[in-house]
Amino acid sequence: MLAALGSLSVALSTREELRQALLDAANRAHGFNPDLQVEQFVSYMMTPAGVTTMAVSLGVLFAVLSGLGGLISASTSRRKPPR
């Protein structure tokens, strides 16, 4: 998905074309799931506040998962602390 968005952003030169392509993709995806809550969520994610919310949420998720990975790695390593 990210690779497709990356190649899409390279192929499209202006921000408006990229925005329109994302809206078209969201509308096509909506056809598979005509639930009103999904439509409201996608509409919110297309706003600047939605994009900011998603970016912050992904940043926090990345930090938490990285911390958990480090914690698990540190707890499973058998190194002895220096004296």
C-alpha positions in Angstrom: 0.0 0.0 0.0 2.8 2.4 0.9 4.8 1.5 -2.1 1.7 2.2 -4.3 1.2 5.6 -2.6 4.9 6.4 -3.1 4.9 5.6 -6.7 1.6 7.5 -7.1 3.1 10.6 -5.5 6.0 10.4 -7.9 3.8 9.9 -10.9 1.5 12.8 -10.0 3.1 16.2 -10.1 0.7 18.5 -8.3 -0.9 18.2 -4.9 -4.4 18.5 -6.3 -3.9 15.6 -8.6 -2.7 13.5 -5.7 -5.6 14.6 -3.5 -8.1 13.7 -6.3 -6.5 10.3 -6.8 -6.7 9.5 -3.1 -10.3 10.6 -3.0 -11.1 8.4 -6.1 -9.4 5.4 -4.4 -11.4 6.1 -1.2 -14.6 6.2 -3.2 -13.8 3.0 -5.0 -13.0 1.3 -1.6 -16.3 2.6 -0.2 -18.1 0.7 -2.9 -17.0 -2.6 -1.3 -18.2 -1.5 2.2 -21.3 0.9 2.0 -21.3 1.3 5.8 -22.0 4.9 6.9 -19.4 4.8 9.7 -16.7 3.8 7.2 -17.7 6.7 4.9 -17.6 9.2 7.8 -14.1 7.9 8.8 -12.7 8.1 5.3 -14.2 11.6 4.9 -12.6 12.7 8.2 -9.2 11.2 7.2 -9.2 13.3 4.1 -9.3 16.5 6.1 -6.2 18.2 7.3 -7.1 17.4 10.9 -7.6 13.7 10.0 -4.2 13.5 8.3 -2.6 15.1 11.4 -4.4 12.7 13.7 -3.3 9.8 11.6 0.3 11.0 11.5 0.5 11.5 15.3 -1.2 8.2 15.9 1.2 6.3 13.7 4.2 8.1 15.4 3.0 7.1 18.8 2.3 3.5 17.7 5.8 3.3 16.2 7.4 4.6 19.4 5.4 2.2 21.6 6.2 -0.8 19.4 9.9 0.1 19.1 10.0 0.4 22.9 8.4 -3.0 23.4 10.8 -4.6 20.9 13.7 -3.1 22.8 12.3 -4.2 26.1 11.8 -7.8 24.9 15.3 -7.8 23.3 16.9 -6.5 26.5 15.0 -9.0 28.7 15.9 -12.0 26.6 19.6 -11.2 26.1 21.8 -13.2 28.4 24.6 -10.5 28.8 25.8 -9.9 32.3 26.0 -6.3 33.4 29.5 -4.8 33.7 31.1 -4.8 37.2 
